[in-house]
Amino acid sequence: MVAAAAALLVALLAVGCGESKSANPTTAPTVSLWVSGTAKNYRQVAAGVKLALAEHGGRAGAFRVNYAGRQVSDDAARAEADALGNARTTLQDTQASAVITDAGPAAVRPAITLLNEAGISVGALGDTALKAEACSPRSDIYPAGRQTAIVITPGAAAPAAWKARFTSRLGFAPSDDAWRAYQGAESVLASIGAKGVATDDSPPRLDRDALAAQLVRAHGNC
């Protein structure tokens, strides 16, 4: 694991390769927020997500939120297989809430499709073409017939204050993808905390369908 330079956030914000989970001991029920990040951008994408988690104290609504991450190869011949493999790993995680990914369109589409069948939300760093697909409930990427993905397209640059905060806490400068990953994670965390996403059970459970509906409605920008 590649540790962040700033010692004060090593526990929550260490950024590295392969799979990792952050610890946040509490009696609250736990959900996982996954990153499926390309090898070249994993450090930045993971850092953006982990910064959002740290700023929320590892909590969203009734839940504590743990980080989990796996890489996607930069080799185009392997990227789709890796993205699908990561999606299958996420499916095996009964606590999985959503996935933030910067995988390219050819790799992310089948992953969204696979996750859609289980109602797992996706925040994809993508372009306007992918966003148009994600905004259509009739798209082929949604075999279940309901939208479960949002696309964070390139937009305005990150605020200077956020860049300074990121650099101060992590010890390196953020890329545009780190900013977009942060925005995606913020959208997921806000949606997890929205009314109706936690069930009335004791302890509460995450309603994945309600989470996806809230994420798309509030943050899809369709």
Secondary structure, 3 states (H helix, E strand, C coil): CCCCCCHHHHHHHCCCCCCCECCCCCCCCEEEEEEEEECCCHHHHHHHHHHHHHHCCCEECCEEEEEEEEEECCCHHHHHHHHHHHHHHHHHCCCEEEEEECCCHHHHHHHHHHHHCCCCEEEEECCHHHHHHHCCCCCCCCCCCCCCEEEECCCCCCCHHHHHHHHHHHCCCCCHHHHHHHHHHHHHHHHHCCCCCECCCCCCCECHHHHHHHHHHHHCCC
